[in-house]
Amino acid sequence: MAPSSDPTLERLANSVLQPGFEGTTAPDWLRRRIAEGLGSVVLFSRNIHTPEQVARLTASLRAENPDLIVAIDEEAGDVTRLEAWTGSSRPGNLALGAVDDIDLTESVAHDIGRDLHAAGVSLNFAPSADVNSNPLNPVIGVRSFGSRTDLVSRHTAAWIRGLQQAGVAACAKHFPGHGDTIVDSHHGLPQIQGSAEEIALTALPPFIAAMEAGVRAVMTAHLLAPAYDPDLPATLSHRILVELLRGELRFDGLLVTDGIEMGAVTDRYGIDGATVKAVAGGVDAVCVGGESADEATFDLLSTALVKAVLDGTLPEERLAEASLRVREFAVWSGERSRAVGRAAEPSDIGLVAARRAVRVRHRSDSADAVLPLTGAAHVVELSPTMSLAVDGRTPWGVAEPLRDLRPGTTSVRLTEPELSHGADILDREALAPAAGRPLVVVVRDAARHRWMTDTLTRLLRSRPDALVVEMGVPAGDALGATHLITHGATRVSGIAAAELLAGAAG
């Protein structure tokens, strides 16, 4: 960063940024910036190889600043960073909401917190407190505890209690609620159309419950809520962040942006303009690095904040206030990061939760399907394009765990582009290999993908005895002669479904 006339402003600007970085060791530029006032970093799956390696990484970063905030987006379920390469060993929020046992939710979150604490993480960008009231929502879905405000509220509070009891700060997101949207904010600007009264009744209660549970941070949503502010997305809106969240709801903790490089804000304001407007609007920390994780981006944003103070766009008092909140949070979280606790012992709480979340339906007019399977099956998994919030490389599905339980099981995973290449692909890849053996069809968020429901219909027309495993948000209707609903697509949910299919449930 080019020197300014006021080094104090540079340190203030550095302190409110939360950058990501490349690699499994800390780059030199990041170490230098920590010495220059950087107070936070964010870990992504690209920074993670093993828990032991993450612990070494965080220790090396804290050698530069013992109170450095180390954040991560570890919701578990479909959104995992610690287990991105293996698939999560815990189900996500929708599965926990389906079970509706707040003690179980608290236990799962505590289990996550123990692993994060052992790895040196002090802030977790979870849980999602969004009420998934729109089943076509492309970015929340299984990340929500459900579509009912009361259910989401009590499980949000339980999740926060469990995580924070393990010494890791929780962060309720995405304020003021991302559940009633149909646009992915990574690519465009969503809107919530309800009145202020409707939003207060449906979307805000989980955040209020989070505050009552002692949540230490809240993450903003990149969406337009015209009932509160017809012009600015929530992340940039003084009316939403200061008048509503700080004023009416009296939240006094750390306020963090969703990834500032997301299209919902950068398409209109640029990444530097969005950063300045977010801090001016009331944000304390700007998360960046999911996509732009380089030194040049960090310097661009730090320089933009300094220039905004010098030209009067951003009051210095507001930047100093944000920096103070970051420092106060860092001291609080640093004390907990240094606390020595019992080493985390292996736990099967995730598998217990995933098993309890599975539901089985049998179509009343058919006795064709056989459950459990009597031998090797052929599995057809229909795979959608995932939101950027979900690492597309993370293992999911039923085929692999079922193969372990029923040796000889074969499988194919098909996508929409592949199915468009030829009308005979289903015959070649799905029906022919399943001749004379059980057919298992796995769908993921089928209600949002017309191609997937059409493909499933074609398969069931030829094989009415097929067993259907529905991962993701349930469509509501019975699918196939026998229909398993997992309420998530994480690895452990696939194991729970495979156990039922093979008659090996624990």
N, C-alpha and C positions, 0 to 999 in steps of 0.2 A: 504494500500500500504506500502511495506517495505521501511523504510527511505533510501534515497540515500545520497551520500556525498555532494550533492548540493540541498538544499531545493528550491532554485530559479528555478531549472530545473523542480522540481515537480509542482510548481505553473504554470509554462509555459505549461507543459504537460496537467495539469488539465484544463487550460483555453481554449484549442482548442477542447475539447471534448464536444459533445452535447448529453448527455445520456437521455434515457427514463427511466421510473421506474414503479413499480407496485403500484396499489392502488389509491384511491381518496384523500388521504392525503400524505404529503411529508414524506418519510421514514427518519429515523435518519441518515443513511449513506449519503443520498443526502445532508442533511443540513450540515453535517461535511465537505463534499467535497466543498460546496459553500464557507465555511469559509477557505478552503485550496486552493482557486483560481478558482474553477469551475465557468465559465462565462455564461453557457447556459444549458437549459433543453428542452426536447421535450415532448409534450403531445400527447397521443394516446387515442383512444376511451375507453380503460380500465381505464383511469384516469378521465373520465367524467361521471357525473350523471345528473346534472342540470347546467344551466348557473350560478346560484348563488353559487353552490358548487365549480365550476371552479374559479370563482372570489375569493372565500375564499382561495382556494389552491394557486393561483398565488400570492395573497397578503401575504400568509405565507412564500412563497419562497422568495419574495422580502424583507421580513423582515430581511433576512440574507444578501441580496445585492440588494439595490434599483435599480441598473442598470442591474440586471440579465436578460438575453435574454430568453424569453419564446416563444418557437416555436411550430408550429402545422402544420399538413398537411390537410388544409381545402380548397380543390378545389371546394367544393359543388358538386352537381350532384352525380355521383356514388362514389366519394371519399370524404366522410365526416367523420369528427371526432366529431364535436359538436353535430351532429344530427344522429350519428351512430345507436342509438337505436330506432329512430322514422322514419328515412329516411329524406333526405334533402328537405327543403322547397324551394330550388332554383334548377333550372336545371343546368346541367353541360355545359362545353364549347361547345360541338358539337351542342347543342340546340341553344346556343347563336350565333354560327357561321351560323346556318341554317337561323336564323332570319336576321342576318347581319345588325344589327342596333347598331352602336358603342355607342350611348347614352344609349341604354338599357344595353349593356354589362357593361358600366361604372357604371350605377345605381345598377346593381346586385352586382358587386364587392364592391361598397361602402356599400351596405346593409350588406354584409358579414363582411366587415371591422368594421362596427359599433358594430356588435355582438362580434367580436373578441376583439376589444378594451375594450368593457365593461367587458369582461371576463378576461382581464389582459394579453392577448396575444400580443406580440410585433413583431413577425416574422411569416409570413405565407409562407409555402413551396408551393406557387402557384403564377402564373398560369403555366400550361403546355404550353410551347412555341413550342412544337413539331408539325411538319407538318405531319399529318397521311397519308403519301403518299402510304403506303402499307396497303390495307384493311384487310389483314390477321394478322396485328400486334396484338399480344396477350396481350399487357400490356398498350398501349396508347389508341387507339380506341376513345371512346366518351370523353376522357379527353382532346383531341385536339379540337381546334376550327374548324378543317376541313382538307382537302387534298390540298388546294391551299395556296401557300406561301403568297400571298398578303393579303388574308382574315385572315390568322393566324397572320400576322404581325400587322394589324390594331386592331384586337381584343385583342391581347396580350398587346399592348400599352394602350388600353382603360381600360382593366381589372386592370392593374397596377396603372393607374391614380386613378381609383375609390377606390381601396383598400387603397392606400397610403394617399389619402385625408382624410381617416377615422382615420389616425394615426397608421396604421399597415404597416410594411415593407413587400413588395412583394419579391418573389424569383422566377425568371424565370428558368424553367427546361425543359428538361434535356440536358445540353450542351455537345456536339455540335448538338444535335438533335436525338431523339429516334424514329422518326416516320417511318423510312424506315427499320424496323427490323421485324424478324419473331420469335425471341427467347425472352422469358420473363427473364429479368436479375435477377429476384429473384432466378432463377434456373440454368441459364447457361449464357454464354458470347455471346451477340449478336454482329453482325458485320454490318457496313454500307459500301457498296461496291463502292459507287460513287467516282469519282475523286475529288480532292480539288476544282476544278472549279465548278463541279456539286453541291457539298455540299454548296459552297459559294452562289450559285444561289437559291437553294431550302431550305436548312435547317438553314442557318445562319441569313437570314434577320429578322425573328421574334426576335432573340436575340439582333440584332442591334436596332430594334424598341423598345425593352424593355429598352435598355440603354438610348436611346433618350428620353424615357418617365420617366427616372430617377429611374429605378429599383435599389434597394439597395443591392440585393444579387442575385447570380446565383448558381444553383445546377448542379453538374456534372452528367454525364451519365456513367453507368458501361457498356461500349460497346467499341468494337475495331473499329477504323477508320483508316484502313491501309493507306489511302491517306495522313494522317498526321503522324501517328505513327503505324508501322506494328507490334510492340511488346507489348506495354502497353495499357491497357484500358484507356479511357479518364480521369477517376478519378485519375489515377496515372501518367499521362503523362505530363511532362514538356513542350513538344512541343505543346500540345493542350491547356494546362491551362495557361502557361506563354507566350510562343511565339505567339500563336494565340489569346487567349482571352485577356490576359493582354497587349500583344504587338501590334498586328495588329488591334484588335478591341478596345483596350484602356479602358477596364473595370477596374475600381479601387475600386470596392465595395467588399463585403464579398463573398468569394467563399466557398460553402458548399458541402459536399459529399451527394450523395444519401445514403440510409442505408448501412453502411459499412459491415454489416453481410450478405449481399446478395451474392448468390452463384457465380455471375459473377466474383467477385474479391476474395472471401474467398476460393473458390475451388482451386485457384492457389496459393494464397499467405497466407492463413490463415487470421483470423480477425485482429490479431496483425500486421502481415506483411503488409496487405493491408493498415492499418492505418498509419504505418510509411511511406510507399511508397506514400500515398496520400499527406501527409504533405510535404514530400520531393519534390513531383512533383509540388506543388504550392497551395494546398488546405489550407484554413484558419481554417475551422471548420469541425469536423468529426461527422456526425450524426450516432448514434447507439441507439438501444433500441426497434426497431420494434419487434424484436424477442428475443434479448438478453438484458434484462432490469434489470440486477442485479448488485450488488456491485462488484462481482468477475470479471465480464466482464469489468467494468470501470477500476478497478485496473490493470487488464491485459493490457489494452490499454495504460493507463498512464505510467505504468512501461516500456512497450515496447518503448514508445517515449523517456523516459529518457535514457534507455540503448542505443538506437540508436544514441543519441547525444554523449554519453560517448564513444561509439566505433567508432564514425566518420561516421556512416551510414547516419545520419541526421545532417546537419550543425546547430549549435545552432542559428546562425543568421536567418536561415529560420524559425525555431520554434518561435523565438522572433518576427519575422515579422508577422507570422500568429497570434500570441497572440495579437500583437498591433492592427491588423485589427479587431479582435474580440472585444477588449476593445473600440476602436473607434466606432464601430457599436453599442456596448452596451450603450455608452453615448448618441449617437444620438437617439436610440430607447427608452432608459429610459426616456428621456425628453418627448417624445410623449406618453409613457405609463402613465406618471404622469399628463398629460394634462387633464383637466376636460372638458368634452364635454356634449352636451345634451344627456339625456337618450334616448336610441334607442326605438323608438315607433314601434309597430307591423306594418309590411309592407306586401303587397300582390304582390310586384314586382316579386317575384319568380314565382307565379302562372300566372301572366300576361305573363312573358317570356315563361313559359312552354306551355301555350295555343297558343302563337304565333308560336311556333316551330313545332306544330303538322301539318302534311300534310295528306290529304285523297285522295286515289286513288280508282277509280271504274273501274273494268275491263270492257272494252267496249263490250265484247261479252256475258255479263251476267247481268241479272237484278234480280238474285236470292236473294242476300243479302238485308236485310232491315236495314236502318240506318235513324233515330235512332231506337233502340230496342223498341219493343212495350210491353215487359214484362220481367220477370226474365229470365236470361240466364244461361248457364253452361260455365264456363271459364276453359280452359286448359292452364296452364303456363308451358313452357318447359324451365328448369333452367340449365344453364351451370355451370361448376366449375369456380370460379372466381379467378383472379389474386390476389396475396397477397396484392396488393395495395388497393383492395376493401375489406372492412369488409364484409365477407359473411353473417353476422347476420343482416345486415342493411335491413329493409323492402323495398320491391320493387314490382312492378307489378300492375295489373289492377283489380284483383278480389276484393280486400278489398274495394276500393272506389266505384266500381260498385255495390257492395252489398248494400252500403249505399244509392245509388240512385235508384236501382232496387231491393227492398227487395225480398227475395226468391232466389236470384242468388246463385248458388252453384259453387264450384271450386275444382280443383286438381292441384297440382304442381308435375311435373314428371322430373326425371333426367335420364341421360344416363344409369347408373347402374340399375335403376328401370325398364327401358324399356327393358333391356337385359334379365330380369328374365322370361319373358314369352311373347309369340306372342299375347296373348289375352288381354294384359293389356290395350291396347287402347280401345278395345271394352268395357271392364269393367269400366274403369276410365274416358274415354272421350266420346265415342259414345253413350253408353247405357244411362248415366245420361242426355245426351242432347236430347234424343228422344222427339220430339214434342216441343222443345224450341230452341231459338237461340244458336248457338255454337260460342264462341269467343276463338280463339287460340292466345296465347301470346308467341312470341319468343324473344330471347335476343342474339344479335350478331350472328344471324343465319348463316351468310356467313362464319363464322369461324368454324362452327360445322356441319359436314356432317350428324351426327345422327339426328340433329335437323331439317335440311331441309328434310331428308328422312321421318322423323315422320310427319312433316307438309304435305308433299306430300300424305302420306297415309291417313291422316285425311281429306284432301280436296278431295281426290278421293271418300270418303264415304259421305262427306258433302260439296259439292261444294258451298253451300250457306254460309259457315262459314265466319265470319269476322276475319281478321288477324290484330293483333296489333304487329308491329315490333318495339321493343325497342333495343337500342344499335345502332351500325353503320349500316345504311341501306344497304341491299344487292344490290339494284339497280333495280331488276325486281319486277313487280307487283305480290303480293302474295294474292291469294284468290279473291273472287268476290269484296269485299271491303277491303281496306288495309289502316290502319292508321300507320303513321310513327312518332314516338315521338322524335327521336334523343337523346335518353337517357333512363335510367331505374329508375331514381330517383322517390321517392314517389310523388313529385309534377307533374312529367311527367305522372305517372299513373293516377293521379286525372284528368289532362287535357284530357287524352284519354277517361277515364270513362265518363266525362261530354259529350263528343261528342257522345259516344256510346248511352248514355241515353237521348240525346237531351236536355241536361241541361247546355250547354256551356255558360260561363259568357260573 
